[in-house]
Amino acid sequence: MPVMNDEVPDEGDFDAGRRRGEFDDITPEDFVRGSGHGNPPGWLGAADINRARHQMPIAYVEVVPVRVDELGRVSQVGSLLRVSDDGSIERTLITGRVLFHETLREAIARNVAKDLGELALPVLPQSLQPFAVAEFFPTPGVSEYYDPRQHAIALCYVVAIAGDCKPQDETLDVEWVAPGSEVMERFIGQMVNGHGDIVRRALSWIGS
């Protein structure tokens, strides 16, 4: 029987060492949440993700949570109080990696639930066109966006939150303020590494 070219993997091919049919019973859901037999295929442990962060850009989503009134107008903008890696308290936004085999919609929903709880009920945007793309660099001064861990490319979205928020994990609280208020300006001023600029761009995008 003739052998098809794609049945003979090149040296260094990502699946050169796996048995045929290994992923036949794996669903897209398994790639994101695991198949019940440990981590999902392609999952990176702490050492591997740290190595990747030093060698390639990482895709992120960054979410500005909002509350809207009965006419769909933004009435409040949310910001998160979170414990940072050094143990200090910081004001920031919902942000997180896009996982292997995860769609952008799934990444937005998962990261909202991770920070605000399963009952937050985000209203996902109809269009996946972000209002901004922020490039975070690990070197200070390269851009207004700074992340000491990595070079991250963040797709920024405004997402309405329709449910109840119950902060999870490192998120201590979510605080809501009216756009354009003096408190909003103070909150923006408390955000570091460019997250405040993302809020300003979001306010401009929604016309507030």
ZADO-1210 file (C-alpha; in nm, 4 decimals, padded with zeros to 6 digits):
<atoms>
<atom x="00.0000" y="00.0000" z="00.0000" code="MET" pos="1"/>
<atom x="00.1456" y="00.3422" z="-00.0877" code="PRO" pos="2"/>
<atom x="00.2297" y="00.5684" z="00.2057" code="VAL" pos="3"/>
<atom x="00.0924" y="00.9200" z="00.1985" code="MET" pos="4"/>
<atom x="00.3470" y="01.1960" z="00.2500" code="ASN" pos="5"/>
<atom x="00.1731" y="01.3264" z="00.5623" code="ASP" pos="6"/>
<atom x="00.2013" y="00.9828" z="00.7256" code="GLU" pos="7"/>
<atom x="00.5795" y="01.0140" z="00.7481" code="VAL" pos="8"/>
<atom x="00.6507" y="01.3006" z="00.9919" code="PRO" pos="9"/>
<atom x="00.9618" y="01.5030" z="00.9437" code="ASP" pos="10"/>
<atom x="01.2266" y="01.5016" z="01.2138" code="GLU" pos="11"/>
<atom x="01.1204" y="01.7475" z="01.4833" code="GLY" pos="12"/>
<atom x="00.7537" y="01.7361" z="01.3799" code="ASP" pos="13"/>
<atom x="00.5306" y="01.8032" z="01.6805" code="PHE" pos="14"/>
<atom x="00.3531" y="01.4679" z="01.6510" code="ASP" pos="15"/>
<atom x="00.6444" y="01.2585" z="01.5274" code="ALA" pos="16"/>
<atom x="00.6555" y="01.0528" z="01.8474" code="GLY" pos="17"/>
<atom x="00.2867" y="01.0017" z="01.9142" code="ARG" pos="18"/>
<atom x="00.0940" y="00.6897" z="01.8218" code="ARG" pos="19"/>
<atom x="-00.1617" y="00.7171" z="01.5419" code="ARG" pos="20"/>
<atom x="-00.5119" y="00.7878" z="01.6678" code="GLY" pos="21"/>
<atom x="-00.3909" y="00.9274" z="01.9990" code="GLU" pos="22"/>
<atom x="-00.6224" y="01.2313" z="01.9704" code="PHE" pos="23"/>
<atom x="-00.9091" y="01.0488" z="01.7942" code="ASP" pos="24"/>
<atom x="-01.1327" y="01.0482" z="02.1026" code="ASP" pos="25"/>
<atom x="-01.0316" y="01.3965" z="02.2258" code="ILE" pos="26"/>
<atom x="-01.2863" y="01.6757" z="02.1929" code="THR" pos="27"/>
<atom x="-01.2192" y="02.0526" z="02.1868" code="PRO" pos="28"/>
<atom x="-01.3630" y="02.0643" z="02.5407" code="GLU" pos="29"/>
<atom x="-01.0937" y="01.8213" z="02.6552" code="ASP" pos="30"/>
<atom x="-00.8175" y="02.0494" z="02.5313" code="PHE" pos="31"/>
<atom x="-00.9446" y="02.3299" z="02.7545" code="VAL" pos="32"/>
<atom x="-01.0667" y="02.1496" z="03.0652" code="ARG" pos="33"/>
<atom x="-00.8950" y="01.8111" z="03.0520" code="GLY" pos="34"/>
<atom x="-01.0301" y="01.4690" z="02.9640" code="SER" pos="35"/>
<atom x="-01.0376" y="01.3274" z="03.3150" code="GLY" pos="36"/>
<atom x="-00.6888" y="01.1794" z="03.2803" code="HIS" pos="37"/>
<atom x="-00.4800" y="01.4729" z="03.3970" code="GLY" pos="38"/>
<atom x="-00.3970" y="01.7938" z="03.2142" code="ASN" pos="39"/>
<atom x="-00.5282" y="01.8517" z="02.8591" code="PRO" pos="40"/>
<atom x="-00.3051" y="01.7608" z="02.5627" code="PRO" pos="41"/>
<atom x="-00.0612" y="02.0413" z="02.4957" code="GLY" pos="42"/>
<atom x="-00.0810" y="02.1735" z="02.8537" code="TRP" pos="43"/>
<atom x="00.2360" y="02.3503" z="02.9691" code="LEU" pos="44"/>
<atom x="00.3623" y="02.3134" z="03.3240" code="GLY" pos="45"/>
<atom x="00.5137" y="02.6013" z="03.5198" code="ALA" pos="46"/>
<atom x="00.8672" y="02.5456" z="03.3900" code="ALA" pos="47"/>
<atom x="00.7524" y="02.5107" z="03.0291" code="ASP" pos="48"/>
<atom x="00.5306" y="02.8209" z="03.0290" code="ILE" pos="49"/>
<atom x="00.8095" y="03.0249" z="03.1871" code="ASN" pos="50"/>
<atom x="01.0451" y="02.9046" z="02.9141" code="ARG" pos="51"/>
<atom x="00.7879" y="02.9931" z="02.6470" code="ALA" pos="52"/>
<atom x="00.7386" y="03.3389" z="02.7983" code="ARG" pos="53"/>
<atom x="01.1085" y="03.4068" z="02.7479" code="HIS" pos="54"/>
<atom x="01.1089" y="03.2876" z="02.3867" code="GLN" pos="55"/>
<atom x="00.7832" y="03.3958" z="02.2201" code="MET" pos="56"/>
<atom x="00.4879" y="03.6369" z="02.2541" code="PRO" pos="57"/>
<atom x="00.1886" y="03.5017" z="02.4472" code="ILE" pos="58"/>
<atom x="-00.1723" y="03.5696" z="02.3412" code="ALA" pos="59"/>
<atom x="-00.3965" y="03.7281" z="02.6061" code="TYR" pos="60"/>
<atom x="-00.7454" y="03.8709" z="02.6389" code="VAL" pos="61"/>
<atom x="-00.8012" y="04.1788" z="02.8548" code="GLU" pos="62"/>
<atom x="-01.1568" y="04.2592" z="02.9638" code="VAL" pos="63"/>
<atom x="-01.2992" y="04.5900" z="03.0852" code="VAL" pos="64"/>
<atom x="-01.6152" y="04.4830" z="03.2740" code="PRO" pos="65"/>
<atom x="-01.9143" y="04.7171" z="03.2581" code="VAL" pos="66"/>
<atom x="-02.2723" y="04.7405" z="03.3778" code="ARG" pos="67"/>
<atom x="-02.5338" y="04.8676" z="03.1331" code="VAL" pos="68"/>
<atom x="-02.8789" y="05.0217" z="03.1854" code="ASP" pos="69"/>
<atom x="-03.2069" y="04.9154" z="03.0220" code="GLU" pos="70"/>
<atom x="-03.1139" y="05.1087" z="02.7058" code="LEU" pos="71"/>
<atom x="-02.7751" y="04.9426" z="02.6734" code="GLY" pos="72"/>
<atom x="-02.5789" y="05.2476" z="02.7876" code="ARG" pos="73"/>
<atom x="-02.2738" y="05.1905" z="03.0064" code="VAL" pos="74"/>
<atom x="-02.3654" y="05.3033" z="03.3582" code="SER" pos="75"/>
<atom x="-02.0663" y="05.1650" z="03.5495" code="GLN" pos="76"/>
<atom x="-01.7131" y="05.0493" z="03.4783" code="VAL" pos="77"/>
<atom x="-01.5499" y="04.7837" z="03.6939" code="GLY" pos="78"/>
<atom x="-01.1957" y="04.7434" z="03.8181" code="SER" pos="79"/>
<atom x="-01.0461" y="04.4605" z="04.0210" code="LEU" pos="80"/>
<atom x="-00.8473" y="04.4660" z="04.3429" code="LEU" pos="81"/>
<atom x="-00.6031" y="04.1783" z="04.3269" code="ARG" pos="82"/>
<atom x="-00.3031" y="04.0369" z="04.5100" code="VAL" pos="83"/>
<atom x="00.0006" y="04.0786" z="04.2851" code="SER" pos="84"/>
<atom x="00.2896" y="03.8328" z="04.2537" code="ASP" pos="85"/>
<atom x="00.4902" y="04.0230" z="04.5172" code="ASP" pos="86"/>
<atom x="00.2007" y="04.0172" z="04.7658" code="GLY" pos="87"/>
<atom x="00.0952" y="04.3802" z="04.7248" code="SER" pos="88"/>
<atom x="-00.2578" y="04.4948" z="04.6366" code="ILE" pos="89"/>
<atom x="-00.3064" y="04.6298" z="04.2854" code="GLU" pos="90"/>
<atom x="-00.5963" y="04.7679" z="04.0820" code="ARG" pos="91"/>
<atom x="-00.6289" y="04.6042" z="03.7444" code="THR" pos="92"/>
<atom x="-00.8624" y="04.4463" z="03.4870" code="LEU" pos="93"/>
<atom x="-00.9703" y="04.0942" z="03.3959" code="ILE" pos="94"/>
<atom x="-00.6814" y="03.9468" z="03.2036" code="THR" pos="95"/>
<atom x="-00.5565" y="03.6019" z="03.1147" code="GLY" pos="96"/>
<atom x="-00.3970" y="03.3771" z="02.8555" code="ARG" pos="97"/>
<atom x="-00.5729" y="03.2183" z="02.5607" code="VAL" pos="98"/>
<atom x="-00.5234" y="02.8458" z="02.6145" code="LEU" pos="99"/>
<atom x="-00.4281" y="02.5905" z="02.3500" code="PHE" pos="100"/>
<atom x="-00.7315" y="02.4940" z="02.1362" code="HIS" pos="101"/>
<atom x="-00.9486" y="02.7587" z="02.3061" code="GLU" pos="102"/>
<atom x="-01.1519" y="03.0118" z="02.1075" code="THR" pos="103"/>
<atom x="-01.1424" y="03.3814" z="02.1953" code="LEU" pos="104"/>
<atom x="-01.5028" y="03.3647" z="02.3166" code="ARG" pos="105"/>
<atom x="-01.4161" y="03.0750" z="02.5453" code="GLU" pos="106"/>
<atom x="-01.1097" y="03.2596" z="02.6728" code="ALA" pos="107"/>
<atom x="-01.3151" y="03.5700" z="02.7559" code="ILE" pos="108"/>
<atom x="-01.5845" y="03.3667" z="02.9351" code="ALA" pos="109"/>
<atom x="-01.3316" y="03.1540" z="03.1255" code="ARG" pos="110"/>
<atom x="-01.1262" y="03.4489" z="03.2475" code="ASN" pos="111"/>
<atom x="-01.4375" y="03.6415" z="03.3560" code="VAL" pos="112"/>
<atom x="-01.5537" y="03.3364" z="03.5544" code="ALA" pos="113"/>
<atom x="-01.2029" y="03.2883" z="03.6970" code="LYS" pos="114"/>
<atom x="-01.2028" y="03.6395" z="03.8454" code="ASP" pos="115"/>
<atom x="-01.5719" y="03.7163" z="03.9052" code="LEU" pos="116"/>
<atom x="-01.7281" y="03.3731" z="03.9597" code="GLY" pos="117"/>
<atom x="-01.9593" y="03.1491" z="03.7584" code="GLU" pos="118"/>
<atom x="-02.2652" y="03.3712" z="03.8232" code="LEU" pos="119"/>
<atom x="-02.1149" y="03.6852" z="03.6654" code="ALA" pos="120"/>
<atom x="-02.3020" y="03.6054" z="03.3405" code="LEU" pos="121"/>
<atom x="-02.0900" y="03.7984" z="03.0891" code="PRO" pos="122"/>
<atom x="-02.2685" y="03.9154" z="02.7753" code="VAL" pos="123"/>
<atom x="-02.0069" y="03.8263" z="02.5162" code="LEU" pos="124"/>
<atom x="-01.9579" y="04.0744" z="02.2317" code="PRO" pos="125"/>
<atom x="-02.1228" y="03.9883" z="01.9010" code="GLN" pos="126"/>
<atom x="-01.8053" y="04.0845" z="01.7168" code="SER" pos="127"/>
<atom x="-01.4616" y="03.9563" z="01.8147" code="LEU" pos="128"/>
<atom x="-01.3014" y="04.2763" z="01.6841" code="GLN" pos="129"/>
<atom x="-01.1190" y="04.4173" z="01.9913" code="PRO" pos="130"/>
<atom x="-01.1404" y="04.7895" z="02.0655" code="PHE" pos="131"/>
<atom x="-00.7629" y="04.7883" z="02.1176" code="ALA" pos="132"/>
<atom x="-00.4573" y="04.5654" z="02.0929" code="VAL" pos="133"/>
<atom x="-00.2016" y="04.6210" z="02.3692" code="ALA" pos="134"/>
<atom x="00.1534" y="04.4868" z="02.3411" code="GLU" pos="135"/>
<atom x="00.3078" y="04.4317" z="02.6830" code="PHE" pos="136"/>
<atom x="00.6877" y="04.4070" z="02.6894" code="PHE" pos="137"/>
<atom x="00.9142" y="04.2748" z="02.9679" code="PRO" pos="138"/>
<atom x="01.1521" y="04.5690" z="02.9212" code="THR" pos="139"/>
<atom x="01.0456" y="04.8998" z="03.0811" code="PRO" pos="140"/>
<atom x="01.0159" y="05.1921" z="02.8409" code="GLY" pos="141"/>
<atom x="00.9645" y="04.9946" z="02.5191" code="VAL" pos="142"/>
<atom x="00.5947" y="05.0870" z="02.5276" code="SER" pos="143"/>
<atom x="00.3402" y="05.2165" z="02.7779" code="GLU" pos="144"/>
<atom x="00.2390" y="04.8553" z="02.8452" code="TYR" pos="145"/>
<atom x="00.4750" y="04.6621" z="03.0729" code="TYR" pos="146"/>
<atom x="00.4713" y="04.3043" z="03.2024" code="ASP" pos="147"/>
<atom x="00.7940" y="04.1903" z="03.3733" code="PRO" pos="148"/>
<atom x="00.7137" y="03.8233" z="03.3018" code="ARG" pos="149"/>
<atom x="00.6722" y="03.8231" z="02.9268" code="GLN" pos="150"/>
<atom x="00.5976" y="03.9771" z="02.5899" code="HIS" pos="151"/>
<atom x="00.2173" y="03.9536" z="02.5775" code="ALA" pos="152"/>
<atom x="-00.0199" y="04.0563" z="02.3000" code="ILE" pos="153"/>
<atom x="-00.3540" y="04.1426" z="02.4608" code="ALA" pos="154"/>
<atom x="-00.6808" y="04.1719" z="02.2678" code="LEU" pos="155"/>
<atom x="-00.8944" y="04.4186" z="02.4644" code="CYS" pos="156"/>
<atom x="-01.2731" y="04.3890" z="02.4969" code="TYR" pos="157"/>
<atom x="-01.5549" y="04.5693" z="02.6774" code="VAL" pos="158"/>
<atom x="-01.7863" y="04.3054" z="02.8251" code="VAL" pos="159"/>
<atom x="-02.1179" y="04.3710" z="02.9999" code="ALA" pos="160"/>
<atom x="-02.1653" y="04.1783" z="03.3241" code="ILE" pos="161"/>
<atom x="-02.5292" y="04.0847" z="03.3824" code="ALA" pos="162"/>
<atom x="-02.5028" y="03.8658" z="03.6927" code="GLY" pos="163"/>
<atom x="-02.3662" y="03.8709" z="04.0457" code="ASP" pos="164"/>
<atom x="-01.9925" y="03.8966" z="04.1013" code="CYS" pos="165"/>
<atom x="-01.8194" y="03.6771" z="04.3565" code="LYS" pos="166"/>
<atom x="-01.4446" y="03.7503" z="04.3324" code="PRO" pos="167"/>
<atom x="-01.2299" y="03.4377" z="04.3061" code="GLN" pos="168"/>
<atom x="-00.8674" y="03.3359" z="04.3696" code="ASP" pos="169"/>
<atom x="-00.6342" y="03.6379" z="04.3781" code="GLU" pos="170"/>
<atom x="-00.9214" y="03.8792" z="04.3083" code="THR" pos="171"/>
<atom x="-01.0247" y="04.0407" z="04.6360" code="LEU" pos="172"/>
<atom x="-01.3023" y="04.2697" z="04.5154" code="ASP" pos="173"/>
<atom x="-01.4552" y="04.4360" z="04.2105" code="VAL" pos="174"/>
<atom x="-01.5494" y="04.8027" z="04.2400" code="GLU" pos="175"/>
<atom x="-01.7934" y="04.9787" z="04.0071" code="TRP" pos="176"/>
<atom x="-01.7939" y="05.3504" z="03.9314" code="VAL" pos="177"/>
<atom x="-01.9737" y="05.5718" z="03.6827" code="ALA" pos="178"/>
<atom x="-01.7690" y="05.6631" z="03.3731" code="PRO" pos="179"/>
<atom x="-01.6522" y="06.0232" z="03.3737" code="GLY" pos="180"/>
<atom x="-01.6726" y="06.0602" z="03.7525" code="SER" pos="181"/>
<atom x="-01.3861" y="06.1861" z="03.9691" code="GLU" pos="182"/>
<atom x="-01.3657" y="05.8416" z="04.1286" code="VAL" pos="183"/>
<atom x="-01.3130" y="05.6899" z="03.7832" code="MET" pos="184"/>
<atom x="-01.0175" y="05.9217" z="03.7271" code="GLU" pos="185"/>
<atom x="-00.8708" y="05.8199" z="04.0618" code="ARG" pos="186"/>
<atom x="-00.9110" y="05.4505" z="03.9848" code="PHE" pos="187"/>
<atom x="-00.7435" y="05.4933" z="03.6463" code="ILE" pos="188"/>
<atom x="-00.4563" y="05.6714" z="03.8177" code="GLY" pos="189"/>
<atom x="-00.4095" y="05.3726" z="04.0497" code="GLN" pos="190"/>
<atom x="-00.3633" y="05.1286" z="03.7605" code="MET" pos="191"/>
<atom x="-00.0047" y="05.0682" z="03.6566" code="VAL" pos="192"/>
<atom x="00.1799" y="04.9216" z="03.3579" code="ASN" pos="193"/>
<atom x="-00.0670" y="05.0577" z="03.1029" code="GLY" pos="194"/>
<atom x="-00.3957" y="04.9120" z="03.2290" code="HIS" pos="195"/>
<atom x="-00.5247" y="05.2620" z="03.3046" code="GLY" pos="196"/>
<atom x="-00.4636" y="05.3598" z="02.9426" code="ASP" pos="197"/>
<atom x="-00.6704" y="05.0596" z="02.8312" code="ILE" pos="198"/>
<atom x="-00.9609" y="05.1862" z="03.0454" code="VAL" pos="199"/>
<atom x="-00.9276" y="05.5321" z="02.8904" code="ARG" pos="200"/>
<atom x="-00.9369" y="05.3804" z="02.5418" code="ARG" pos="201"/>
<atom x="-01.2410" y="05.1734" z="02.6418" code="ALA" pos="202"/>
<atom x="-01.4230" y="05.4853" z="02.7673" code="LEU" pos="203"/>
<atom x="-01.3456" y="05.6617" z="02.4405" code="SER" pos="204"/>
<atom x="-01.4630" y="05.3600" z="02.2414" code="TRP" pos="205"/>
<atom x="-01.8011" y="05.3467" z="02.4216" code="ILE" pos="206"/>
<atom x="-01.8390" y="05.7244" z="02.3961" code="GLY" pos="207"/>
<atom x="-01.8112" y="05.8077" z="02.7662" code="SER" pos="208"/>
</atoms>
